[in-house]
Amino acid sequence: MINISPRIICTLIIVTILFTTSCSVTPNTGNSSHSDSNLSSDNEEKSIKADGLTNINISLITTDISVGSNRIAFALVEEEKNTLIRKENVSIQLVRIDSTSFWDNNEVKTLGESISATSQLAEIDRGYSHLHDDGSTHFHDSGSIHVYISEIMIPKAGDWLIQIGSINESEDINIYPALIRVREKSLSPIIGSNAPLSRQLLLEDVKDIYEIDTSSPPNPAMHKVSIDEAIKNNMPTVIVFASPGFCVSLTCGTTKILVDDLYEKYNASADFIHIEPYDLDKARNNQGLIPVSVMRDWGLQSEPWVFFIDSNGKISSKFEGIVTQSELETAFGSIRNNMVK
């Protein structure tokens, strides 16, 4: 058993609710008051805030976590300043827990399984572009953010505590753990499975491209072929689910720009498709963010997503939330090299 303060229990329950009911990709664990990188009751007193202690939260970006191979993206946020932390040599540790013990004597029972993984520090450039009346495009640079990406194999479903296993840091720090709910099966299509044969609204179905695209400027070429047609034509396909205009996660614009860059380089050898996750008519008329049917077809409850589909119609790679240009280049190289001859 591990003694954990009532405040961390409340936080873990809240985060669990966020994972199971929200479409946001950045659950917040900032109300927690416990950090125990070794999950040892000997360190419980260190969870109490003290002068000179830097309190850091793990802000999870990935929400669709299931048994098997996972790409977990997260950020480290300094609690007091609410700023992102950039540190080298960060690793994570996952420990499976019995969530029912939350209610028993303010304790969390571990189930004897733990997994460790290194994390890659990624710098993500942020910005957005808009179209001027004269037809020119202007890009606004919003600086960069630093996130961490871990590739990790999770053997069992259930509740796991994620915590920072090591960090290069000389000052006193207090890193709060976060709770993740690992599903038996992924909500989104798994790697190697057949891509869903969905059909979305195309340019030919609307009077104005802005009915199906909030990009500035939009790319008409990404709205000329349906998903089902692209999957059947023996060409690789790249699909980006992103809403630069109504993004809950605040990362859609950057992801769409990265996919646009990929399109400029490789559009002759693959189909590129952009899907707006929400009904734009309802969104623009203050009727809420209602997911379009294609989002339901693909089991997506967050945004943005990028899928790479090989020429046989199978999912080759997928990325939820923040993604790097190098990850996209590697993923595209894989589907290009496996084209049907």
Number of C-alpha atoms within 10 A of each C-alpha: 16 16 17 22 19 17 13 23 21 14 21 23 14 16 22 18 13 17 23 12 10 15 16 19 26 22 23 20 23 22 16 21 23 25 27 22 18 14 19 11 14 11 14 16 13 16 19 12 14 10 5 9 13 15 22 25 26 24 22 22 23 24 25 24 22 23 16 17 14 16 16 20 24 22 23 22 22 19 18 10 9 12 13 17 14 16 14 13 12 20 19 19 20 23 19 24 21 15 20 11 16 20 11 10 12 16 20 21 16 19 12 8 12 16 15 17 17 18 21 16 19 19 14 18 16 17 15 18 16 15 14 11 7 6 9 9 13 13 11 11 11 10 9 12 15 16 25 24 23 19 14 19 15 18 15 15 16 16 20 25 19 22 24 24 17 15 13 10 11 6 9 9 16 22 24 26 28 26 26 24 20 22 16 14 14 17 16 19 19 18 17 13 12 16 23 17 16 16 14 19 17 20 19 11 13 11 9 10 17 15 16 26 24 18 23 19 17 17 15 15 15 22 22 17 20 19 24 15 13 21 24 13 13 16 21 28 27 29 19 25 24 30 27 22 17 18 20 18 19 20 21 25 23 22 30 22 19 18 21 19 13 17 20 9 10 14 16 9 13 21 24 26 26 30 23 27 28 22 17 24 14 12 15 12 8 9 11 13 17 14 17 16 15 21 20 14 15 15 15 21 22 25 28 30 23 24 23 25 31 28 24 19 23 21 22 24 21 21 21 23 23 25 23 16 16 11 12 22 13 12 19 23 11 17 24 19 11 14 15 12 5
